[in-house]
């Protein structure tokens, strides 16, 4: 009977289990969430491992390049030393003496051309030597950065592996509590297959289109939406309904989604390719010319994506806002998202210090 009810639940509500505080999560739903998180962590662990392998290859290549560069430096060092020694011992000064002792103008010109060619060659050798030394320093810095990156990847891998194993162990304990785990195991397989086949590609499509459209948001900076707070201070007010209409006009993808401005958060609820998605994020003012978007929550058919997947999505798709796209003289001083309105507090900085504080 229990197995029949669970199958009925799958047919009526296919993988749609948005958590609500007033509704306790069933053990089956908890197991599905844990399994989903575990498999996503495994997927990102594979990506980290691949990046680690690439970084190790880059480091090995850099080490070879550094060895070659050091041989080049050694050879050029001898040439540069010969040039420096010639000037230090006065050999080049003796040539100037010959120039001054020229018996006629034609001899003077010949000596001058010879000295000029010699001097140019000396300077070229020294400049090439300095260029190669600078190149060596740059390569050494790159190797140092790559080693630091490799260390960071290793730490990230180990931390995520530990998290994945802990979640897996907890999931297995919960599975043992079930009278008949067969059905929930089938649901687990179906969930992961559905995410890999439909969910992940759909999220990538959705975020890719949204990132392209966000670059066009400055089009909403029309005079009727700008409130003047002074000669140089202004507030751009974008209504939630206007924002949704703007997105729908840009791409039909957004006709089945809704963007909300609540408690200084941007919340997106919608459907795409017969699946539900939910996104919650905030904007951070990292500089007067950049508002960076941080994703705090991401859901696929009600299942929360782990922080590692969220971080990858945030890294791959730039949903930030750049006021310079409105005008190169515009800077942002703050942002708020309340009462279905997004407000950007702007300052106009004119050339020659006009408008600056």
N, C-alpha and C positions, 0 to 999 in steps of 0.2 A: 504494500500500500504506500509506504514511504517513497519507494522508488517511482511509483506511478505519479505521485504528487509532484515530485521533483521534475520529472519529464514534462508534466503539464505546465509547471512554472516556466520551463525553458521555451515551450511553444507559445505561451501567452505573452511572456516578457523576455524576449531573447536578449540575454546579456545586458539588460538595462537595469542597473542597480545603483542609481545615484543615492548616496548615503544622505539620510536626513536624520537630524538629531532626535526627532521624536519617534523614529522607527528604528528599533534595535537591529543590528546586522546579524543575519543568521550565520550559523557555523559554516554552511556551504558557501555563502557569499564571502566570508572571511578567508576561507581556503582558496577560493578563486582569486581574490585580490592578492593573497600571498604568492600564489603560483604565478600570477601575472607579473608581479614585482620581481620575483626570482628570475623568470625568463628574460625580462628586460635587462636586469643586471648582468645576466650571462651574455646577452647580446652586446652590451656596451663594454663588457670585459674583453670580448673578442676584438672590438674596435680599438680598445686601448692597447691590446697586445700587438695588433697590426701596426699601430702608430709607434709603439716601442721598437718594433723590428725595423721600421723605416728610419727611425732616429738613430739606431745603432749602425745602420748602413751609412747614414750621413756622417756619423762620427768617424767611422772607419775610412771613408773617402777623404774626410778632412785631415786625418792623420797622415795619409799618403801625400796629400797636397802640401801639407806643412813640411814634410821631409824634403820634397822637391824644392819648395820655396827656400828652405834653409840652405840647400846646396847652391841655389841661385844667389842668395845673399852672400855666401862665403866667397863665390867667384867674383861677384861685383865688389865685395869689400876689398879685395886685393887691388882691383883697378882704382877704386876710390882712394885707397891708401897711397897708391903711386901718384895720383893727382895731387893729393894734399901734401905729400912729401916734396913734390916738385915746387910747390908754392912756398912751403916752409923753408926749404934749403936755398931758395933764391934762384932756382933754375929759370923760372919764368921772368924774374926780374932782370936776369942777364939778357934775355931777349929784348927787353925794353931798352937796355943799354945799346944793343946793336941797332935798334931802330933809331935812336937818337944820334948814333954815329954814322948814319947813312951818308954816303958821299954825294948823292944827287937825289932829285925828287923821285925819279923812276925807281931807284933802289929803295927809297923810303916807302913807296906804295907797295912794292913787292913784299917787303918785310912786314908792313902793316897788315896786308891780306893774310900772310902766313900766320902771324900772331893771332889775328881775329879767328881764323879757322881753328887754330890750336885751342884758343880760349873757349870757343863754342863747343868744341868736342869735350873739353874738360868739364864744362858746366853741364853738358848733356849726361856725361857719366855720373856726375854727382847727383843730378836730378833723378836719373833712373835708379840709382842706388837708394835714394830717399823714398822714391815711389814704391820700390819693392819692399823696403823696410816697413812702410805704412801698410802695405798689403799683408805682410806677415803678421803685424799686430792685429789687423782686422780679422784674419783667419784664426788667430789665437783666441780672440774674443768670441768669434762664432763657435769655436770648439768648446769654450767655457760655457756658453749659453746652451749649446746642445747637450752637454753633460748635465747641466742643471735641469734641463727639460726632461732628460732621461730619468734622472732621480725623482723628479716630480711625478712622472708617469708611473714609475715603479711604486711610489708611495700611494698614488691614487688607485692603482691596480690592487695592491694588498688591502687597502681599506675597503674597497668595493667588494673584493672577494670575501672578506670577513663578514660584511653586511649580507651578502648573498647567502653564505653558508648558514648564518644565523636565521635568516628568514626561511630557508629551506628546512632547517631542523624544526622550527616552530610549525611550519605547514605540515610536515610529516607527523608531528604529534597530534595535530588537529584532525588529520585524516584518520588516524587510529581511533579517534573518538566516535567515528561514524559507524552505524550498524552495517551499512552497505556502501563502501567507498567507490564501487564500480561506476555508478552514475556520475558522481562528481568528478571522477577521473576523466570520464568521457567529455564532460563540460570543460575541464581544464585544457584538454587537447583541442577542443573546438575553439575555445577562447584565444589560444595562442596562434592557431592557424588563421583565425579571422583577423587578428591584429597584424600578423605578418603579411597576409594577402591583401587585406583592404585597409586596415587601420593606419599602419605606418605610411604607406604610399599616399593615403588621403590626407593625413596630417602634413606631409611634406608638400603636397599640392596646395593645401589651404594656406599654410604659412608662406609658401613662395609667392602666391598671388597677393596675400595681405602685405608682405614686405614691399612688393612693387607698388601697391596702391598707397601705402603710408607715405611714400616719397611725394605723392601728389596732394597730400592733406593741406599744404600751404595754399592751395586753390580756395580753401574755405576762408582765408583771411580777406574777406570782402569788407568794404567800409561799413556796411550795416551791422557787422559783427564786432567791430572794434569800438570800445568805449575809451574815451580820453580821460586820463587821470591827471593830466597836466601837459605841459608843452612837450616833454620827452617821454612821459610814462603813459602806457596804454594797456588795455586788457582785451585780449581776443577771447570772445565767448562763443563756444560752439555748442549748440543744442544737441542733445542725444538723438532726437528724431532726425535732425538735419544731417548728423554724422552717418546714421544708418542709411538714409536716402542717398547720400554721397557715395557710400560704398556700393550700394545696389546699382547705382548708375554706372559705376566703374566696371563691375563684373557681376554677372548673374549668380556667381558662386555665393554671394552674400545675401541673396534673397531668402535663404532658409536659415539665416543666423541673425542674432540680435546682439548689439553692443550696448552695454550699460555703463554709466558713470555713477559709481556709488562708493562712499567712504574713501575717496582718493584711490579707488581701484577701477581698472578697466576690466569688465567682465563680459565674456563672450559665450553665449549659449546658441547652439545651432545643430543642424543635421547636415550631413554630407555623405553621399553614397550610402544612404540608408543606415548611417551610424550617427550616434550622438557625440558631440564634442563640447567640452567646456574648458574655458581658459580664464584664469584670474591673474592679473599682473598689475604692476605699478610703474610709474615713471620716476626716474632719479635724475635730478639736475646735476650732471657731472661737470658742466662748464656752461658759461653764458651762451655757448653756441651749440650745445648738445644736450638732449634729453634722452637718456638711455632707458629702454624698456626691460624690466625684469619680470620673468614669468614665475609666479609663486605656486600656482596650481594648474594641473593639466589632466583632463580626464578623457578616456576613450570608453564610450558606452557605460559610463558610470564608474569605471575602474581608474583609480589614480595612477598616473605614470610616476615612476620613481625620480628622485632629484637628478640622477645621472642623465636620464632621457630628457628631462626638462632643460638641463644645462646644455645639452647638445643642440636642442631646438633653438634655444636662445642664442647660442654661438653661431649657428648656421644661418639664421634669419634675423636680419636687423629690422626691428620694428620701432626704432628710435625716431625722434623728431629733431629736425635741424632748422632752427629759425632763419639761418642764412639763406634758405631757399625762398623765404618771403622777401627778404631784402638783406644785402650784406651788412647793412648798418643796424640790423635788429638783433637784440640780445634778450635772452629769457632770464627773468629774475625769480620766477616761481611758477608752480602749476598746482591746480586743485581740480578735483573731480567730485562734485557734490550736487545733489538735487537735480540730476540728469543734465548737468552742464559741465563742460570742460572749459576751464579758464586758464589762459596763459598770460602771465603778467610780463609785459614786454617793456623794453627800454630802447629808445632810439639814440644811437651814438653817431653823431655826425663827424665829419672830418675836422681836423684842427682842434679837437678837444671839446667841441660843442656837444652838449648832452651828457658828457661824462660826469660822474660824481666827483 
